[in-house]
Amino acid sequence: MIEILGLHALWGSSIPMSKQLLNFTSPTVLTAVRMLSSGFLLFGINYFRNTASLNFNPRFWFYNGQIIVAIFFKYQLRNWSLAHMPASKMSFLLNMTPFVVALFAYMAFKEQLTKKQWIGLSIGFIGMLPLIITSSAGEQGLGEFLYMSWPELALFGAVCAEAYSAIMTRIVIRDHKQSVVLSNGIRMLGAGLFALCVIGASDSITFEISHIGQFAFWLTAVVLISNVICHNYRLHLLKRYSVTFLSFTDFISPLFTAFYSWLFLHEKMNWHYGLSAVIVVAGLYLFYQDELQATYKDPEVGVLAKS
């Protein structure tokens, strides 16, 4: 369990660091630079490991084109939201991701949800309400739509984009046998190039970065920690823990994010965060309960399963 806490202690730092990066540039430029850096890095890892070659099947690129656009909107909307809301709030709201992915999988693949999962899903969404009804000064300045601030709506759009990319990725990995590293490299590089096109086509967005040295330091840190160390370490943990169990433990990251945001960004925490965390964890537990019990009964696929 210590190694899982270590994983989320590192992963929880990525959102505060992204918040720091937004002090030096715009959300779109940050999306472009981070995606391009991550994409080139992943292509380099794939090249030196010589693990896989590109798939030139037109249908493969049709799906990847959709993934690239979805990944661009995911990071673009997240970065824009992060520029106007506390990092800790964003991290807690991202707990809705597994619920939205489940809904998309239900619609796309007709994957059935049990009664308990539907209840857990409903509780999870209810758990987000305490955070949604409270808005920071930055959010309030942008106005609201149906009691949700525009940054909150943008973040929900980012979660939907991530869910859609997950569905398309499943098709690419399963049906086209593309390696995970290369697939990630394609989507990151493609999203970065897409962001550059948006910058070039826009009259209001310029490619400007202040304090290059500090920006480069924080960018290197967030790419190495999030895109390299955490993603690969999570794959390593899959040798010992089930996917279900690791997905359930994702709620730990926002706790570390909240601590880092309080310590370094001086963000204030109120009772809404605690209430939201308790309700969402209850929803997650119900949502994953059947699968968690199944993993304990079957050690070959369970929490302590060996590869």
C-alpha positions, 0 to 999 in steps of 0.5 A, spaced: 500 500 500 505 504 501 507 504 493 500 506 491 500 512 496 507 514 493 504 513 486 498 518 488 503 523 492 507 524 485 501 524 481 497 529 486 503 534 484 501 534 477 495 539 477 499 544 482 505 544 477 500 545 471 497 551 475 504 554 476 505 553 469 499 557 467 503 563 470 507 564 465 503 562 458 496 561 456 492 555 456 493 553 449 500 554 449 501 550 455 497 545 451 501 545 445 508 545 449 506 540 454 503 535 448 509 536 444 514 535 449 510 528 451 509 526 444 516 526 442 519 523 449 514 517 448 516 516 440 523 517 443 522 511 448 518 507 443 524 508 438 530 506 443 526 500 446 524 498 438 517 496 441 512 497 435 512 500 428 506 505 426 500 502 423 498 505 416 491 502 416 486 508 414 481 506 419 487 506 425 488 513 423 481 515 423 480 513 430 486 516 432 484 522 429 478 522 433 483 521 439 487 526 438 482 532 437 479 529 444 485 529 447 486 536 445 480 538 448 481 535 454 487 538 456 485 545 453 479 545 457 482 543 463 488 548 462 483 553 461 479 551 467 485 551 472 487 558 470 480 560 473 479 555 479 483 552 485 487 546 483 484 542 489 477 543 486 479 541 480 482 535 482 476 533 486 472 534 480 476 529 476 473 524 481 467 524 476 471 521 470 470 513 472 463 515 472 463 518 465 467 513 462 462 508 465 456 511 462 460 512 455 462 505 455 454 503 456 452 507 450 458 505 446 459 498 447 452 496 451 456 494 457 451 493 462 451 496 469 449 493 475 443 496 480 449 497 485 453 501 480 447 505 477 446 507 485 454 508 486 454 512 479 448 517 482 451 518 489 458 520 485 455 525 481 451 527 488 458 528 491 460 533 486 454 538 488 457 541 494 463 543 490 459 545 484 455 550 488 461 553 491 465 558 486 472 561 487 472 569 485 475 567 479 469 563 477 464 568 479 467 573 475 466 569 469 459 568 470 454 561 471 450 557 467 444 553 470 448 554 477 455 551 474 460 556 473 463 556 466 470 553 468 466 547 471 462 546 465 469 546 461 472 541 466 466 537 465 467 538 457 474 535 459 472 529 462 467 527 457 473 528 452 477 524 456 471 519 456 471 519 449 478 518 448 478 512 452 473 509 448 476 510 442 483 508 445 480 501 447 478 500 440 485 502 437 489 497 442 484 492 442 482 491 434 489 494 431 494 491 436 497 498 437 502 498 443 500 503 449 507 507 448 506 508 441 499 510 441 500 515 447 505 518 443 501 519 437 495 522 441 500 527 445 504 529 439 498 530 434 494 534 440 500 538 440 500 539 433 493 541 433 494 546 438 499 549 434 494 550 428 489 553 433 494 558 435 496 560 428 489 560 426 487 565 432 488 572 432 487 573 440 492 567 441 500 568 441 505 564 442 508 567 448 512 564 454 515 569 460 520 567 465 523 561 460 527 558 465 522 557 470 517 555 465 522 550 463 523 547 470 516 546 471 514 543 465 520 538 465 518 536 472 510 535 470 512 531 464 517 527 467 513 526 474 506 525 470 507 522 463 513 518 464 514 516 472 507 515 474 504 512 468 510 507 467 509 506 475 502 504 474 503 499 469 508 496 474 503 496 479 498 492 475 503 486 476 501 486 483 494 489 483 488 489 479 486 494 474 479 495 479 483 496 485 488 501 482 482 505 479 478 505 486 485 508 489 485 514 484 481 518 489 487 518 493 490 523 488 486 529 490 487 529 497 495 530 496 493 535 491 489 539 496 495 538 501 500 541 496 495 546 493 494 549 501 502 548 502 505 551 496 499 555 492 496 558 499 489 555 497 483 555 502 480 548 504 473 548 507 468 543 509 465 542 502 471 539 500 471 534 506 463 532 504 464 531 497 470 527 498 466 522 503 460 522 498 464 520 492 468 515 496 462 512 498 459 512 490 466 509 488 466 504 493 459 502 491 461 502 483 467 498 484 464 493 490 462 487 486 469 487 482 473 488 488 469 482 491 471 478 485 478 480 485 479 477 492 475 471 491 480 470 484 487 471 486 489 470 479 486 477 477 485 480 484 488 485 488 494 481 490 495 477 483 502 476 480 503 477 473 
